[in-house]
Amino acid sequence: MTVRDRLLQAWRGEVEAGAMYELIAQRERDPGRAELLRRLATAESGHRRRLETRMRELGIAVPDPSTVRISRRQRLQARLAPLDRLLAAREAAESEEVDDLYLRPTEDAETDALLHEIRTDEGSHRIAVAEMQEEEPPAQVRLNRILSRESWHRRGAGWISGAIYGANDGLAAVFGIVAGVSGATGGSSFVLTAGVAGAVSSALSMATGAFLAERSEQEVAAANVERERREIAEHPEEEKEELSLFYQLKGLDPAAADALAERESKDPEAMLRLMTAEELGAGQERGDPVQAALAAGISTGVGAMIPVIPFVFTTGTRAMVLAAVVSLLAHFAVGAAKSLFTLRSWWSSGLEMTLAGVIVGGATYGIGLLFA
């Protein structure tokens, strides 16, 4: 790779890294962590400008940064995937970029010196990201010790990922039914009846399950508030220390945090509101049971109906082949969609789901043949 190619590749990497840090920072709710992510984005812009200076010195045309586009898939991942997983992926990308671009010498001494300086900065970036994920300040360690006793704290999940997994469950379950009944009946009209029945039952089961689960989350949240109320009444000093630690994690020095916690503890109801906000996320948007039920039921029903569709129009071997083709394509699509949350390669996730579909379909078809 020529000096020009190395500089251009490093430049593109810096533009992309800065954009990704900005996208992640927009989702980060903790102001301190968000500010750190924005500083990292600013640092990446500084690296980009230093690379541009060197490129101009060598007579290399500097592209317009707007030509480096973050793919739609990357933007969706930045909006949907868990933040810790995004940071881990960003750290891995930084490490790979350093190994690939900055360690190997070029034929130009000044360029090597510049790349070495940027490599050092990138190393500090990886440390900062790792600290955000792993290392905890003393206040956090003490806080974790207190919260470990209060093991009833819980968090919920988003409905979008639930919809994708619902589609996966419906597709896999009804594909198995269709394959099995097809093997037993040679693809007769009974497959349509069994498939539709399986799709409807799967959708209703998932919808009611999601509704009840969301209702349970709300009931648990209400019960947790009452438990917190009892904690304040029964262990006031420990709860006061806990609140002080939360303030320290937000940047207050221990003395100021203790004084503020002492003042807030004078009003038990105010103390309860603060503690539930910090520990349980009270005041944040909670899941809607109806929305969860609709998302789970509709997505499961849509996924479940895919293997059935060919039998609406035809029967026999033709319908079985079409059902297998559309079902495996749908398995691949669902696997690729799941990668938005897992951050795995879309094609490997899709192929894995397709293989799972082949196994389910093949096994149930074989079982159906035994009853033919």
Secondary structure by P-SEA (a helix, b strand, c coil): ccaaaaaaaaaaaaaaaaaaaaaaaaacccaaaaaaaaaaaaaaaaaaaaaaaaaaaacccccccccccccaaaaaaaacccaaaaaaaaaaaaaaaaacccccccccaaaaaaaaaaaaaaaaaaaaaaaacccccaaaaaaaaaaaaacccbbbbbaaaaaaaaaaaaaaaaaaaaaaaaaaccccaaaaaaaaaaaaaaaaaaaaaaaaaaaaaaaaaaaaaaaaaaaaaccaaaaaaaaaaaaaaacccaaaaaaaaaaaaccaaaaaaaaaaaccccccbbbbaaaaaaaaaaaaaaaaacccccccccccaaaaaaaaaaaaaaaaaaaaaacccccccaaaaaaaaaaaaaaaaaaaaaaaaaac
